[in-house]
């Protein structure tokens, strides 16, 4: 470009070229910045934002009932019996306070310490973002004996706030329909919303939260609906989480205290499992990355239990040190704190950073736990014996873990011998398939694109990590191969489960199993392993499940793959009704295993990035994921049977 062209461009690049996104226009332009994404997660996040406003009223003591309805058209209604959003004129904005709250970013009672002591909605963008991303929203306010209303389209008011009736109740009702031009999907999943409502009821004891799905069901068995109400709060929460685990102490330990205006609530239970299940919340927000409150709890737990064990002489015969991990094996705990001005950090902004909180939590937990141990000597000894057993297993696990990372057990390249690696070295471009069985692994190796696709065959069913001690897990050949193939190391002195991802070799880890019952079981075993020991990969969005087709349907020269039973029935109906083909002339091949496909078929249906369908694994609700993995992979059969019967749309029975 010549100097003259540069000068002309510089003159034409003026203030007029700077686009200023005002108000809710910015939300519609960049929705992912405000709600995370425009897929399923973002869609459900809209509901949480509205419900959080009602929960804030409940936390302030003004509301004890919240009703959520999924309407027939996939719109959402959220109604509470709080004070009702103010409707009087806003002095600065010269419009109704309701309109300000619904249409102005960073507007709301959260910034006024007198209105809310603590709040789950931190930035004041919640309900206005929902408004901006809805094709239509109606806000109704019940207060002062009247019913006030205002409607909006894509965040723009259709009229001024007006009185539409009289009422002796108070509260707010928000009815919104997500904008289909923004969201990839606008169909709500009842179970996702219900699990969050259940969680909120545990975290806010005494509040009744109902959810009803008014959409017609496929089987016509009536609508889904639940009413959640918890009298004991976190104690019930832990009881719910540990329902399928064998407890080793009779009483759930409950701790409650407040210091420097920071209320701390904790409930914990020890069970016979080998996993640690800690769930932390700040102002009802799930801080699954932890933070200072969790660090304070861990320090208090380690210090207090170790002090008790030493004082009673229970550690006198132990020949090696106990560390923090040992005190948390088989522990299920929920900690919930309320902070006026929380500071979040971490990759997904769900890690608490307030430094003062660590000392507060540590002091409250230490004092209460020490008192509990003195008052319950039998339970205390049971817990310490569990800790000693965990320390013994960890000592053995360290040797096994070192074997995983020692190159003398590997092939010359430092990678498992079964791994067929890709030629590219850029982790962002590379993907690895964890394939069920050597036969399917061989087919996948032939069909793959060697430049960016690696194949690791897994022999049979990998170890069920939900029921195995840690040293058994790290000594398992298939699990060792997964660690070394991914380039991931695990374990530090402070945390034996800490992942080191600096040498991660692939940003797509794809689980590919047969489309049958055994294949589903193997996939669940692998997912359980990733959830318990490589959770960070799930949180980073790196774990996927491949979806091979169930059927190949042929009619003359025409053929089509079908991924579901519904697809098969629809395609056959099309052949019969539109093409006039007789059903007797339609050949249906049911794929019971990946090995039944040749390399070209496997590539074109399941591995080719242009045509394949990958299901990304997410743990949006870590609490519910923890419970489900425990239930599916544990020893308790009845709840597992009930879960499968409730969630299986249809069953394929191979005789």
N, C-alpha and C positions, 0 to 999 in steps of 0.2 A: 504494500500500500504506500502511495506517494505521500510526501509531507502535506501537499495540498489537500488530498483526500482525508488525511488524518485531521487536518484543521477544520474541514467542512463537517466531518462527523462529530468533532468536539463541540462545534457550535450548535449542531442539531440535537445533541444529547444534553437536554436542559432539564429543568425541574418538571417539565411536562411529561418526561419519560419515566419519572419515578412514580410507580403505582402505589398508592396508599390504600391499603385494605382497611376500611373503616368498619368498626363494630362487628356484627355477625357475618359480614361478607368474608372476613378473614377465616372464620371457622368453616364456611362452605368451600372456600378455596383450598384450604389445607386441613381437612378434618382429622387426619391421622395425628397431627400435632396436638390435638386436644383430647381425643378419645382412644388413641393407640393405633387403630386401623379401621378399615371400612368393611371388614369381613364380619364373621360371626362374633368375634370377641368385642369389636366396637359396637355392634348392634346391641348386645346385651348390656354393654357398659352404659348405654343411654338409660336403661331402667334403673341401674344402680345409682346413677347421678340423681334421679328424681327421688328414689327411695331414701337416699342419704339425707336429703333435706328434711324428710319426715323423721328420720332417726335423730337428726340434730335437735328437733323439737322434743323427742323422747328423752334424749340425754339431758336436756334442760328441765325435764320434769313436766312438760306441757302436753305430752301426747302418749297414749298407751295403746293405740290401735292404728294399724296400717293395713290397707286392703289393696292387693294388686290383682288386676284382671287382664288376661290376654284375650282381647276381643276377637270376634269371628274374622274380622278383616286384618288381623295381625297388628292392630293398634293396641296401645297399652293404657290402662287407667290405673292411677295411683291416688288413693284417697287416705287422708289421715284426719285425726280429730284434735289436731294441735290448735294453735292460736289463729292460724290463717295468715297468709302473707299480707302485710299492711297495704292498704289501698288509698291512703290519703296522699295529698300532693307532695312530691319530693321537691324540697326547697331549691336545690341546685339545678335539677333537670327540668323543672316546671311541667312535670307529668306525674301520673299516678305511680306510687312506689311499686305496685304490681308490674306495670309496664317496664319500669327501670330494671327490676329484677329479671324479667323475662327477655329483655332485649339489649341490655348493656353488659359487656364483659367486666369481670372483676367488680360486680355490684352485688351487695347482699349483706346480711346481718353478720356474716363471719368476721368482718373487719371491725365490727363494733363490739368491744369486749363486754359491754353491758348486755348485749343481746345473746351471745353465746360464749360460755366459758371455754368450752372446747368444741371442736367441730370436725366431722369427717370430710366435709367439702372444704378443701384447703384454699382454693384460689378464687372462689366466687364465680367460676365460669360454668359450673355444672348445668343448672337448669336452662341458662341462656344458650349453651351449646346444644342441648337437646332441642330447644326451640329452633335454632338455626338449621339443624339437620333433620327437621321434620317437615313433611309436605303440608301437614296441618296439625295445629295444637290448640287445645281449648283449656284455659285456666279458669277455674271457679274457686272463689274464696267465700267462706262462710264466717262472718263475724259481724258484731254489732247488730244482730237480728236480721241481717240482710244477706242476699246472695249476689256477689259481684262476679262479672264475667268479662273475659276478653279472649278473642280468637286471633290466630296468627297463621300465615302461610309462609313457610320457609323463613320464619323469624320476623316477618313484617306484620305489624298489627293490622287487622281488618277494620277495626273501629276502636274508639276510646273505651276505657273501662266503664261498664254500665251496670246498673242494678237490674237483675232479672227475676228477683223473687224475694221472699222472706223466709227466714229459718231461725230456729232457736238453738241450733248447733254451731260449733266453731270448727274450723279446719280448712284444708286445701285439697282440691282435686285437680290433677293434671291428666289430660287425655291427649296422647300424641301418636302420630303415625309416621314412622321413619320414612325418609325420602328415598324412594326406589331408584332415583337417578344418581344417588351418591353411594348407597350401600350395595355390595355384591349380592347379599341375601337380605331379605326382610322378613324371613320366617323365624319366629322365636322357638327355642327348644325349651320345653317346660322344665325338664330335669335340671338344666343349668340355672334357671332362675330360682327354682324351688330350693336347690342346695344353698344358694346365697341367702335366701330368706331364712332358711333354717339356721344358718351360721349367725345371722344378725340377731335372731331371737335368743340364741345362747349368749351372745355378747351383750345383750341388753335385756336382762331378766325382768320379767313383769310386763314386757311389751308383747301384744298379740299381733302376729303378722299372718295374714291369710293370702293365699294365691289360688286363683281359679283360671282354668283354661276353657274358654267358651267355644273354641273351635271344634267342629265335628270330628270325632275320632274315626280312624279307618275301620275299626272292628265294631263300632257302634255300642261299645260297652259303657258308655257314659263318660262324662268329662273328668279330667284330672283336677283334683283340688286338694289342698292341704291347709291346715291351720297350725301354726307354730307358736307355742307359748312355753317359756321356761321359767320355772319358779326358782331353781337353784343355779341357773346361769352356767358358769364354767364347770362346775361339778358335773352337771348333766352333759356338758359338751365332751368332757373326758370319758364319761360313761358311754356315750354314743360312739366315740372313736374307738374305744377298747372293747366294744361289744363282742367281737369275734376273737379276742385274745384272752389268754388265761392269766388272770391277775394273781399276783403272789402276796399282796397285802389286801386286807379286807376293806380298809377305809381309804377313800380318796382324800389326799392331802389338799387342804384349801387354805390359802393365805390371802389376806386382804389388809391393805394399809395405805397411808397417804403421808407424803413428806414434801414440803415446799410446793404445795398445790398440785402435786402429781399423784393421782390415785393409782395404786398398783393392785392388780388382781391376778391370782395364779391358782391353777388347779393341776394336780399331777398324780400319776398312778404308775406303779411298777408292774410289769407283766413278764411272762416267761419268754418273750421273743428276744431276738438278738439285734433288733433295729431300734434306732433312736427317733422318736417322733415328736419334735418340738414345733409348736405353732405359735407365732407371736403376732400381736395386733397393736396398732396405735390408732386411737380414735376410730376403731372399727375397721381400719385398713389393714389388710393382711400383709405384713412385712416379711415376705418369704425369703428375703435376702438377709434377714436378721437385723443387727444393729446394736446400739449401745444397751438397750433394754435386755436383749438376749445375752449379751456379754456379761452384764451384771448378774443375771440369773445363773449362768454357768459358773461364774466365779464363786457365787454364794453357795451353790450346790456342792461344788468340789471341796471348798474350804470347810464347810460345816460338816459334811459327811465324813471327810478325812479326819477332822478333829475328833469326832465322836468315835470313829473306828480305832484311832490311836489311843484315846483315853480309856477305852474298854479293853484294850489289848488284843483286838481281833486281827491286827496286822503283824503281830510279833513274829509269826512263822513264815511270813511272805519274804521270798528272797529277791524280789525285784520291785521296782517302784510302781505305784498306781498313778495313772494320769486322768485327766478330765473326761476322756472318752469312756473310761470304765464306769464312771458314775452315772453315765447317761444311757448305757445299754439297757434295753427293755423299758425305757422310760417314755411315757406319753405325757406331755405337758402342754397346757395352753396358758400363755401369759398375755394379759391385756392391760394396757396403760392408757391414760388420758393426758395429753400434753397440750398446753395452750398454743404454742407456736412450734410445731414439729418441723425439723429440718431433715429432708430426705435426700439420700444420695444413692449410689450404686447404679448398676446397668439399667434397671427398670424402675428406678426411683422408688424402691420399696425397702430401703435400708435406712433405719433411723440413725441420724448423726448427732443428735443432741448429747454432748459430752456429760452434762450434769445428771443425765438419767441413769447412767451406769451405777454411780455411787448410791443413788436413791433406791434402785431396785436391789442392789447387793445388800444394803443394810436391812431393808424390810424383810427380804427373803431369809437372810442369815438368822436374824433374831427369831422369826416365826418358826423356821425349820428346826433350829436348835431346841426350841421349846417342845415341838412335836416329838422329836426323837427321845427326849427325856421322859415325856409322858407316855410314849408307846414303845417300850424297850423290845417287845417281841417283833413288831414291824421293823424297828431299827436294825435288829440283828439279821432279819430276812433280807433287807435291802443291802446291808454290808456284805453278806455272803454272796449275793448276786454280783456285787461289784468285784469281789475277789475272784469269782469264777470268770468274769469278763476280763480281768487283768491277766489271768492265766492264759485264756484263749488269745488275747492280744499279743502276749509274749510269743506264742507259737505262730500267730499270724504274721508277725514282723519278719520271721525267717522265710515264710512262704512268699510274702510281698517282695522281699529282696530277690527271691528267685525269679519273680515276674520280670524284674528290671535288669537282671544280669544277662549279658549277651552270650555267655557260654552255653545257655540252654536253647539258644536260638540258632537259626541258620546263619551263614556268613554275612548276609545283608543286615542282620539285626532284626529281621521280620519273620513272622511265622512261616514255616515251609508251605502251608496250604494256601497262603495268600497269593493271589494273582494280582499284582499291583498295576497301577496305571502309569503312563509315561510322564504325564504332567506333574510338576511339583508344587503348583499353586493350590493351597488348601481350598481357596474360594471356588475354584473351578472343579475340584475333585470330589468324587462321591464313592462310597463303599457300600456294596450290597452284602448283608449278612444273610446267607442263603441256607435254607434247611436242606441238609443232606448233600453227600458227595455227587450223586447223580444230577440233581438240579444245579449244583454248583458247576459241574462240567458243562452243562448246557448253557448256563449263564456266561461262562468264560468264552464259549464259542460265539455267543450272540452279542456280546458287549461291544462298546466302543473303547478300545484299549487306551486311547489317549487320556480319557478322564474317568473311566469307570473301573474300580477295583472289585474283586470278588473274594469273599472269605466264606468258604463252606463251613457249616457247623454240623458236627456229628450228633444226631439225635436231639434229645431234649436237654438243654443246659440246666445247671443246678438251680433249684428253687431257692433263691437267696433269702426269701421270707422266713424259711425254716432252717437255715444253715448258720453255723457259727462262722465268724469272720475268717479264721485260718482255713476252713474248708473251702470258702469262697475263693480266696486267693490261690489256693492250691489246685483249683479246677482247671483242667487243660483248656476247655473252650473259653472260659472267662479270661485266662491268661492270654490266649490268642487275640481276643477282642481288645484288651488293653494295649498289647504291643503293636497290633495292626493300626490302631488309631493313633499311636504315638503319645498316649496319655499315661502319666504316672500318678500314683495315688499314695497319700499318707505323709504326714509330718509328725514330729514329736507331739505337737499340740493337738492335732486332729488326724486320726488315722484314716478318715474318709475324705480329706481335703484333696481336691483334684488339681493337678498341674496341667494346664491346657496349652502351655507355650509351644509345645511341639505337635499339636493336633494336626493331623495330616489330611483330614477331610472335613468339609463343612456340610456335607450331606451324608447321614448314616441311614441307610435304607434297609428295613427288615423285610425280607421276602420269603414267605412261607406258603405251603400248599393252601388252597382254598377249601379246607375241610376242617373237621373238629380238631384233629391232631395239630394241623397247621396253626389254628387259632390258639391252641394251648401253648405251642412253642413260642408264638409271637408274644403272648401274655407273659411267659417266663422271661423273655428277653426284655420286654418293657418294664417288668418288675425290677430287673437288674439295673436298667438305666435310671429308673425313678429313685431307687435306693442308693446307687453308687455313682451315677453320672448325671444327676439331676440338672447340673448346669447346662449340659448339651440340650436337654429338653427346653429349658428356659430360653436358650439362645436360638431356638427354632431349627436345630440341626438334625433332629430325629424324625424319620418318616416311615410310613408303612406302604409297601408296594401293593397294588391291587390287580392281581392277575385275573383274567376272565374266568367265569364259571363254565361257559358254554361256547361251542363253535357250532353254528347252525348253517346247513348247506341245503340249497334247493337248486338243482341243475348247476349252472355256472355261478350262481349267486351264493355268497357266503357272508356271514356276519358274526362277530364276537358279541357275547352278552355277558355283562358283569353281575347281573342280579336275576333272580327268578322273575321279577316284574318285567325286566328287559326282554327276557326270553318269551314270555307270554305275549308282550306287545308286538315283538317282531314276527312271531308266528301268526298272530292275528292279521298283521299287515300283509303277509304273504298270502294268506287264505282269502281275505276280503278284497284286497286291491289287485293282487296278481293272479287270483284264481287258482292258486296251487292247492292240491289236495294234501291234507295233513299226512297221509300215508307216504307221500313222496318227499317229505321233509326229514332230513337226517340231522339228529341232534347228538352232538358229542359232549358229554359231561367231563370236564377236566377234574380228576380227583387229586392230581399232583402236578407240580411244575415239570416233572420229568416226562409227562405225556406230550409236552410241546417240544417241537424242534427249536433249534437256536434262532432261526428266522422269526418264528411265531412269538417266541418269548421276547425278542427284541422289539418287534412291531407293536405288541400289545402292552408290555409291562416295563420295558427299559428305555424305549426311545423317548427322549425329553419332549419331542414335538407332539406325541400322541398319548403318552402314558398319563395315568392319574396317580399322584402321590398324596397320601393323607398325612398331613403334618401332625405330629404328636404334640399336644399342649397340656399344661397342667394349670388351667385357668383357676381352678379351685383346688389348691394343694391339699386342703383338709379332706375334701371328699375323695380325692385321688388316693390319699393315704389310707382312708377307710376301705375303699374298694379293693385296692391291692392286698390289704391285710385279709379281707374277707375272701377274695378269690383264691389266694395262695396259701391261706391258713388251713387249720385242721377242722374248723367248724363247718359241717356240711349243710345243715338246714338253711342258714342265711344265703349261702352260695347258690343253693337250688332255687330259692325264692328270687334272687337277683336275676338268674339266668332265665327263669320262666317269665319274669316281668319284662325283661329287655330283649328277649329273642323274638324278632318279628316272624321268623319261620325257621324250621329246623330241616337240615338235610340229613336223612338217615340212610347210611350205606349198609346194605345187608350182604 
